[in-house]
């Protein structure tokens, strides 16, 4: 009987203990829920960084920002390909400048691209012309572009560069996601706020977040444009003779032949330049010759007039004895 009483007392004690524990847990859960739902409780737990920011929002955004700023988790990164920015450069010379310019226009139009920048220097018939183009061509048309550049003229130089911006691109996307979450929570808190001080702080924080969102969105747009459309720079130069592309000489005979060919080509170009200079400037030479002839005539006339004044002409010397004899007849006697 005594043992039954002890067992009953122990059972009642355990039941009371369990009931008290349940009541305490329910009370704590109710208090936590009320604190989370109450705007005043959120304002009381604010951590102001550049304005007013709820502590819960800061904690979650900090986790998301760490994932973006410290390097995006590879498990969360999309696997739709690398983000690559490709740039091409071509230096081309041509004998038919106007035709090459028309071919460049036809090239980017047929590939679905556009001109970002263009300029043409020189006048037709007066000097050799030069054109500079910066084209934007869809990335998927890169192979077609490389095949058709040979049609524009004699390609002297080709440069290609590729920049991988995959990490930067997805880091910016992660930061944008975090900032948009902060923006939504700030807007919700702004609707629930009552005091003027809280409204001012929230609006300041919201302004900072909005500015960062707009800046990062613009950076992403720029990246998207550079990724989807490759940048192609073309320098087109008009020439009178295309550059011969040959292999570098190796043997002694090849080097001598190459030097001889280069010397003869240089002499030919020099002779052409002299001929063009002389024939092209013929009107000037005629004018200079006429001026020189006029100057010579003027100088000769001036010298003759000076001689006459001094009595040094031959005609004057032959007449002097006769004149003297007429004046003094006693000289002969």
C-alpha positions as CSV (number, residue, x, y, z in Angstrom):
1,X,0.0,0.0,0.0
2,X,2.8,2.3,0.9
3,X,4.5,1.5,-2.5
4,X,1.3,2.3,-4.4
5,X,1.1,5.7,-2.7
6,X,4.7,6.6,-3.6
7,X,4.1,5.6,-7.3
8,X,1.0,7.7,-7.4
9,X,2.8,10.7,-6.0
10,X,5.6,10.4,-8.6
11,X,3.1,10.1,-11.4
12,X,1.2,13.2,-10.3
13,X,4.5,15.2,-10.0
14,X,5.6,14.2,-13.5
15,X,2.2,15.2,-14.9
16,X,2.3,18.6,-13.2
17,X,5.9,19.1,-14.5
18,X,4.8,18.4,-18.1
19,X,1.9,20.7,-17.9
20,X,3.9,23.6,-16.5
21,X,6.6,23.1,-19.3
22,X,3.9,23.2,-22.0
23,X,2.4,26.3,-20.6
24,X,5.8,28.0,-20.4
25,X,6.6,27.1,-24.0
26,X,3.3,28.4,-25.3
27,X,3.7,31.6,-23.4
28,X,7.2,32.1,-24.9
29,X,6.0,31.4,-28.4
30,X,3.1,33.8,-28.1
31,X,5.5,36.6,-26.9
32,X,7.9,36.0,-29.7
33,X,5.1,36.0,-32.3
34,X,3.7,39.3,-30.9
35,X,7.2,40.9,-30.9
36,X,7.8,39.9,-34.5
37,X,4.4,41.1,-35.7
38,X,4.5,44.4,-33.8
39,X,6.0,47.4,-35.7
40,X,7.1,49.0,-32.5
41,X,9.1,46.0,-31.6
42,X,10.8,46.0,-35.0
43,X,11.7,49.7,-34.6
44,X,13.0,48.9,-31.1
45,X,15.4,46.3,-32.7
46,X,16.6,48.6,-35.5
47,X,20.2,48.7,-36.5
48,X,20.8,52.0,-38.4
49,X,23.3,51.7,-41.2
50,X,23.1,54.7,-43.5
51,X,19.5,55.2,-42.2
52,X,16.9,52.9,-40.4
53,X,17.1,49.2,-41.1
54,X,15.2,46.4,-39.3
55,X,17.5,43.9,-37.6
56,X,15.8,40.9,-39.1
57,X,16.1,42.4,-42.6
58,X,19.8,43.2,-42.0
59,X,20.5,39.6,-40.9
60,X,18.9,38.0,-43.9
61,X,20.4,40.6,-46.3
62,X,23.8,40.1,-44.8
63,X,23.6,36.4,-45.5
64,X,22.6,37.1,-49.2
65,X,25.2,39.8,-49.6
66,X,27.9,37.6,-48.2
67,X,27.0,35.0,-50.8
68,X,27.4,37.6,-53.6
69,X,30.3,39.8,-52.4
70,X,32.4,36.9,-51.1
71,X,31.9,34.9,-54.3
72,X,28.6,33.4,-55.4
73,X,28.1,29.8,-54.4
74,X,28.8,27.6,-57.4
75,X,25.7,25.4,-56.6
76,X,23.5,28.5,-56.9
77,X,25.1,29.8,-60.2
78,X,23.1,29.2,-63.4
79,X,24.7,26.8,-65.8
80,X,23.5,28.5,-69.0
81,X,27.1,29.3,-70.2
82,X,29.9,31.7,-69.5
83,X,29.4,35.5,-69.8
84,X,32.0,36.5,-72.4
85,X,32.8,39.9,-74.0
86,X,34.6,39.6,-77.3
87,X,36.4,42.4,-79.2
88,X,37.8,42.2,-82.7
89,X,40.1,44.6,-84.5
90,X,41.0,44.7,-88.3
91,X,43.4,46.9,-90.2
92,X,42.6,46.8,-93.9
93,X,44.0,48.5,-97.0
94,X,42.1,48.9,-100.2
95,X,42.5,50.2,-103.7
96,X,38.8,50.8,-104.1
97,X,37.9,52.9,-101.1
98,X,34.3,53.7,-102.0
99,X,33.5,50.1,-102.7
100,X,35.0,48.9,-99.5
101,X,32.9,51.4,-97.5
102,X,29.8,50.2,-99.2
103,X,30.7,46.6,-98.4
104,X,31.2,47.5,-94.7
105,X,27.7,49.0,-94.6
106,X,26.3,45.9,-96.3
107,X,28.2,43.7,-93.9
108,X,26.8,44.9,-90.6
109,X,23.3,45.3,-92.0
110,X,23.1,41.8,-93.3
111,X,24.4,40.4,-89.9
112,X,21.8,42.4,-87.9
113,X,24.4,44.8,-86.3
114,X,24.7,48.5,-86.2
115,X,27.3,51.3,-86.2
116,X,28.4,52.6,-82.9
117,X,31.0,55.1,-84.3
118,X,32.3,56.0,-87.7
119,X,34.5,58.7,-89.3
120,X,36.1,59.3,-92.7
121,X,39.1,61.5,-93.4
122,X,40.4,62.9,-96.7
123,X,38.8,64.0,-99.9
124,X,38.3,61.9,-103.0
125,X,40.9,62.7,-105.7
126,X,42.9,65.0,-103.5
127,X,44.5,62.7,-100.9
128,X,44.4,59.1,-99.7
129,X,41.4,58.6,-97.5
130,X,41.0,56.8,-94.1
131,X,37.9,55.4,-92.4
132,X,37.4,54.3,-88.9
133,X,34.4,52.1,-87.8
134,X,33.2,50.6,-84.6
135,X,30.5,48.0,-85.3
136,X,28.3,46.0,-82.9
137,X,27.6,42.6,-84.3
138,X,25.5,39.8,-82.7
139,X,27.7,37.3,-81.0
140,X,26.1,34.4,-82.8
141,X,27.2,35.9,-86.1
142,X,30.9,36.1,-85.2
143,X,31.9,33.2,-87.6
144,X,30.2,34.8,-90.5
145,X,31.9,38.1,-89.8
146,X,35.3,36.6,-89.7
147,X,34.7,34.9,-93.0
148,X,33.5,38.0,-94.8
149,X,36.2,40.5,-93.7
150,X,38.5,39.3,-96.4
151,X,36.1,40.8,-98.9
152,X,36.7,44.3,-97.7
153,X,40.3,44.5,-98.9
154,X,43.8,43.4,-98.0
155,X,43.8,42.5,-94.3
156,X,47.1,43.6,-92.7
157,X,46.4,43.0,-89.0
158,X,43.8,41.1,-86.9
159,X,43.5,41.3,-83.1
160,X,41.1,39.4,-80.9
161,X,40.4,39.6,-77.2
162,X,37.8,37.9,-74.9
163,X,37.0,39.0,-71.4
164,X,35.2,36.6,-69.0
165,X,32.8,38.5,-66.7
166,X,30.9,35.5,-65.4
167,X,31.8,36.0,-61.8
168,X,31.1,39.7,-61.8
169,X,27.8,39.3,-63.6
170,X,26.3,36.8,-61.2
171,X,27.8,38.6,-58.2
172,X,25.8,41.7,-59.3
173,X,22.7,39.7,-59.8
174,X,23.0,38.4,-56.2
175,X,23.5,41.9,-54.8
176,X,20.5,43.1,-56.8
177,X,18.3,40.3,-55.3
178,X,19.4,41.2,-51.8
179,X,18.8,45.0,-52.4
180,X,15.3,44.3,-53.8
181,X,14.4,42.3,-50.7
182,X,15.6,45.2,-48.5
183,X,13.5,47.6,-50.6
184,X,10.4,45.5,-50.2
185,X,10.8,45.4,-46.4
186,X,11.5,49.1,-46.2
187,X,8.4,49.8,-48.1
188,X,6.4,47.6,-45.8
189,X,7.8,49.3,-42.7
190,X,7.2,52.7,-44.2
191,X,3.5,51.9,-44.6
192,X,3.3,50.8,-40.9
193,X,5.4,53.6,-39.4
194,X,3.7,56.3,-37.5
195,X,6.2,58.8,-36.2
196,X,7.9,61.5,-38.4
197,X,11.4,60.5,-37.3
198,X,10.8,56.9,-38.4
199,X,9.5,58.0,-41.7
200,X,12.5,60.2,-42.4
201,X,14.9,57.5,-41.5
202,X,13.1,54.9,-43.6
203,X,12.9,57.2,-46.6
204,X,16.6,57.9,-46.4
205,X,17.4,54.2,-46.2
206,X,15.0,53.5,-49.1
207,X,16.7,56.2,-51.2
208,X,20.1,54.7,-50.7
209,X,18.9,51.2,-51.6
210,X,17.0,52.5,-54.7
211,X,20.2,54.3,-55.9
212,X,22.3,51.1,-55.5
213,X,19.6,49.1,-57.4
214,X,19.6,51.6,-60.3
215,X,23.4,51.7,-60.5
216,X,23.7,47.9,-60.5
217,X,20.8,47.5,-63.0
218,X,22.6,49.9,-65.4
219,X,25.8,47.9,-65.0
220,X,24.0,44.6,-65.8
221,X,22.4,46.3,-68.9
222,X,25.8,47.3,-70.1
223,X,27.2,43.8,-69.6
224,X,24.2,42.3,-71.5
225,X,24.8,44.6,-74.4
226,X,28.5,43.8,-74.5
227,X,27.9,40.1,-74.2
228,X,25.1,39.9,-76.8
229,X,26.8,42.2,-79.3
230,X,30.6,41.9,-79.9
231,X,32.6,45.0,-80.6
232,X,34.4,45.1,-84.0
233,X,36.8,47.9,-84.9
234,X,37.8,48.4,-88.5
235,X,40.5,50.8,-89.7
236,X,40.2,51.1,-93.5
237,X,43.1,52.8,-95.4
238,X,43.2,53.8,-99.1
239,X,46.4,52.9,-100.9
240,X,47.8,53.1,-104.4
241,X,49.5,49.8,-104.1
242,X,48.6,46.9,-101.9
243,X,51.2,45.6,-99.5
244,X,52.6,42.2,-100.6
245,X,52.4,39.6,-97.8
246,X,55.4,37.2,-98.3
247,X,57.2,34.8,-96.1
248,X,60.3,36.0,-94.2
249,X,63.6,35.2,-96.1
250,X,65.7,32.5,-94.5
251,X,68.6,31.7,-96.7
252,X,71.3,34.1,-97.9
253,X,70.0,34.1,-101.5
254,X,66.4,34.8,-100.3
255,X,67.6,37.7,-98.2
256,X,69.6,39.2,-101.1
257,X,66.7,38.8,-103.4
258,X,64.3,40.4,-100.9
259,X,66.6,43.3,-100.3
260,X,67.1,43.9,-104.1
261,X,63.4,43.7,-104.6
262,X,62.8,46.2,-101.8
263,X,65.5,48.6,-103.1
264,X,64.1,48.5,-106.6
265,X,60.6,49.1,-105.3
266,X,61.8,52.0,-103.3
267,X,63.6,53.5,-106.3
268,X,60.4,53.1,-108.4
269,X,58.3,54.8,-105.7
270,X,60.8,57.6,-105.5
271,X,60.8,58.1,-109.3
272,X,57.0,58.1,-109.3
273,X,57.0,60.7,-106.5
274,X,59.4,62.9,-108.4
275,X,57.5,62.6,-111.6
276,X,54.2,63.4,-109.9
277,X,55.8,66.4,-108.1
278,X,57.3,67.8,-111.3
279,X,54.3,67.2,-113.6
280,X,51.7,68.1,-111.0
281,X,53.5,71.4,-110.2
282,X,54.0,72.4,-113.8
283,X,51.7,75.4,-113.6
284,X,53.8,76.6,-110.7
285,X,57.0,76.0,-112.5
286,X,55.8,78.0,-115.6
287,X,54.8,80.9,-113.3
288,X,58.1,80.9,-111.6
289,X,60.0,80.8,-114.9
290,X,58.0,83.8,-116.1
291,X,58.8,85.7,-112.9
292,X,62.5,84.9,-113.2
293,X,62.6,86.0,-116.9
294,X,60.9,89.2,-116.0
295,X,63.4,89.8,-113.2
296,X,66.3,89.2,-115.6
297,X,65.0,91.6,-118.2
298,X,64.5,94.3,-115.6
299,X,68.0,93.8,-114.3
300,X,69.6,94.0,-117.8
301,X,67.6,97.2,-118.6
302,X,68.7,98.7,-115.3
303,X,72.3,97.9,-116.0
304,X,72.2,99.5,-119.5
305,X,70.6,102.6,-118.2
306,X,73.4,102.9,-115.6
307,X,76.1,102.5,-118.3
308,X,74.5,105.2,-120.5
309,X,74.5,107.6,-117.6
310,X,78.2,107.0,-117.0
311,X,79.1,107.2,-120.7
312,X,80.6,103.7,-120.9
313,X,78.7,102.3,-123.9
314,X,80.8,101.4,-127.0
315,X,78.9,103.9,-129.3
316,X,79.8,106.8,-126.9
317,X,83.6,105.9,-127.0
318,X,83.7,105.9,-130.9
319,X,82.1,109.4,-131.2
320,X,84.3,111.1,-128.6
321,X,87.4,111.8,-130.8
322,X,85.4,113.4,-133.6
323,X,83.6,115.6,-131.2
324,X,86.9,116.7,-129.6
325,X,88.5,117.3,-133.0
326,X,85.6,119.6,-134.0
327,X,85.9,121.5,-130.8
328,X,89.7,122.1,-130.9
329,X,91.3,122.2,-134.4
330,X,94.8,122.9,-133.0
331,X,95.1,119.4,-131.6
332,X,95.9,117.9,-135.0
333,X,98.5,120.6,-135.8
